[in-house]
Amino acid sequence: MSKNEIETLIEAAAKRVEQGVKNWVKNDRFFDGFRNTYARVLLWVLGYLTLFGGLAICYQNESGIVWYATFVVLTVFAQKLSVRFVFDDKEELVDEYQSARRDRAYKRAYRNVKNWAMGLATMVLSWQYVRIYLIEREDGFVSFWPSVAIDINIDSYRTLVILVFLTGFFALQPYWAWGFKGEPWRSKNEPNE
């Protein structure tokens, strides 16, 4: 066999595998349990528990970062399964309904991130105001923006925990914004559409 024939065979095999994966993702019923409304609610709850609970546990105990990162990855993968990988830019796999819902979810996700950031900034600045101007007021005078207002020192382990949290937080936003409504249960006798 020549080099061109081998390359042609490899390309044909790659196209068959790719088409098989696309058909599997589009029509599979193996993961239907991840796609109904109850599963979407359960995945949402487990996502929040994993992300925020793992952050609290790992940040305080200084152990378990590997398990935390693994559970965050598994949570993201479960969410991907539950929405049939619509956020993975496979336009030929997405129908019009899923495309419209995906676009709405992106808008909601960006709005959610903005609201979380503004809420966090407001909470931090409010706490600093209360702490510095109302609690630690000794002589009735405090500078406008004291240097102790933002003084955070964290070690490398906690930095890694925060990075895993932020990665999971931003990766899960579109799936959380997708909503709770899932696909209806289908029996094995019903045809794929």
Phi, psi and omega in degrees: 000142179272171181296321180295320179294321178295316179297321178295318178296318180295317179296320178295318178295319179296320178294320178297316179295315180298316179295323177296318178294318179298315179296322179296314181295321183288322191242003186291154175238000182296323183256024179300332178295341178273349194253353180277173185296318179298319179293322179297318178295315179298318178295325178295312180297313179297325177297313178294318178297316179297311186292306185277322177295316177297322177299312181297315182293310183291324181294322182278321188271346183056036174204158176094015182296325180294316178295319179299311180297320180296315180293326177295316179297316179296323178295316178296317180296320177297322177294320177300317178297322185290338179246017177058038174058032184290341180270007182261023174056041174254083186301327181288347179268348189254129175274180185295320179298313180294323179295315179295319180293322177297316180296320176296320180295321177299316180298315178296321182296316179294323176294320178298316179297318178299316180294320177297316181295316180293320178297317178295315179297318179296318181295315180296312182293324177294317179297319178298319178298312181297315184294315188274315187271335183250323184270311186266024182282108184261309185249012179084000181226128176223141180297159185300312179229092183293153182289343180275359184297315179233098180220090184247124176239116178231153181274179185293326179296313180293327175298318178296319177299316179294322177296319176297317179300310182297320177299312178295320181300311181288328178290327183274345183305312180297325181288322176292324179285343177301324178107177183271336185295123180249187179280151178287155176293140174235145176278163180292344181276344180283139181286155173285143181249000000 
